[in-house]
């Protein structure tokens, strides 16, 4: 399409290929040089890796003859000139530098650049782990603050329309900050926001980027949500209440309105078909389609994969509005690695969720994770690995014996768990494969994971149907949540589950991304308060809140061993044990009453005769068989 030609036309005829060196007599030194911006906007001293790449933007900036600095402790290691003359990469070594304002001299032009002290050593940054429960929300759809500005000056034309699934609805960071007590009341311990970075794209309905996954500025919070300072204040407020914040990042692609698209830094900055590169973006190629991704991730690890299949996965574009970045370009990858570090240091985030992880090239992504782990050994990143086979997911986890390449990725997403639950809720648990057997047959492959406690499980998210679909089956939902919150996983909830929000992608993606009731002016119901919720919504909220608060600090769940029993007579039992304490999660996976023969489970029950259901405070006699109601859920503690 015209977009791919536009990318190439932007860099055609720019002359030089990447070169190093601070002096070239053939380049013009410009006294009236214009520098539009430098990224990162500032940097930090005292990092383990003392080198920093500065990307300098400005018309014909690459023609400057010399760049120098006399700032103590700073050395210019190299200068890289790319295909476009409007970018210049400076690689600085800050070993020995102290915080302050460094002066960079571009020929006769001087620019100040701030070097900052770090707030704490990297070893003190602690990420999320199995002791946490993540709450995923979309800022645009959650809540709006009283000072919201529906039209931000300088942004592309856009419209806020809460009646349109694919347009922005007007949620913002101020709105989120007003409801931190709600998260604490519910009992979650970490918040994962879908991307909050600038997505300056026009809303044309078909390819609206309200979701945030088409970044146009990696160093700026989208002004529709607020400012960088607003983001930092929100994170500080979360920390004050014991809440962690996980930032959603995207290294696989950017938005079509990113400056790199109109003026491509290098010909290999994006993934483009070779024949199109050779055409130079002529008019003949303007109506030619880009390489579309197959959306299939298996070729990345398939030992028999064809080259065309691997290329379609890793070099194909998601959609025409999201140009696919080429992580094999070392300068681009250095930019992305630094960006993640900058947000950790600047905003104080407690984790990263990396979108479309296997779509990007494996080796550069592994290098990113390795560097992040070296700088922040106690930090955590979860990668979206959307294949439903445990063997595939386990291969992506750090230190996997299934792969010759160490990904260094500590946490992966358990799409097998989500898929099996989605099927089981519609089925009767039999003696073979259906119903809760699907979950048993997923967990039995946990031996493939180097660390099952660092796998993130969920029952739904912003890319799937909501667990309730178009219904409000609270019995099935309670079984799913009881399992999610007691097994050996890092659990993630999706906003509104606690108040029975439903929706399906069959309607639109927006149907599973509805506004949280009460988050916006004029809402008829305020589900942030008990008075605004219905009887059923209050019942579900109270049930889940009780379970979440019980889980907090519960070492039986976060550190204990796990034993599962093959579903018997329709009943699925999982035991967690630690320091003499036991928790049994017992699920009747049928729509009939069923009996649990306690003798079959004596290895975990032993001499216990009395156990409390933490969901109801009712005590059960374990000296005799248990009769369970249809789809009943018990979490027994003794």
Secondary structure, DSSP 8 states (H G I E B T S, - for coil): -HHHHHHHHHHTT-----B--S--TTS---TT----EEESSSEESS-SS-EEEEEEE-TTGGG-S-EE---TT-EEEEEEE-SSTTEEEEEEE-TT--SEEEEEEETTEEEEEEEE--SS-GGG-----TT-EEEEE-HHHH---TT--SS-TTS----B-TT-TTSB----HHHHHTTHHHHHHHT--EEEES--EE------STT--TTS-S-SEEEEE-TTT--HHHHHHHHHHHHHTT-EEEEEE-SSB--TTSHHHHS-SSTTSB---HHHHHHTS-GGGTT----B-----GGGT-TT--HHHHHHHHHSBSSTTS-BB-TTSHHHHHHHHHHHHHHHHHH--SEEEETTGGGS-HHHHHHHHHHHHHH-TT--EEE----S-HHHHHHTSTT-TT-SS-----EEE-HHHHHHHHHHTTS---SSSSTTHHHHHHHTTGGG-S-GGGEEEES--TTS--TTTTS--HHHHHHHHHHHTTSSSEEEEETTGGGT----TTT-GGGGS---TTSSTT-S--TTSGGGS-HHHHHHHHHHHHHHHHHTT-HHHHT-EEEEEEEETTEEEEEEEETTEEEEEEEE-SSS-EEE-GGGGHHHHTT--EEEETTT--EEETTS-EEE-TT-EEEEE-
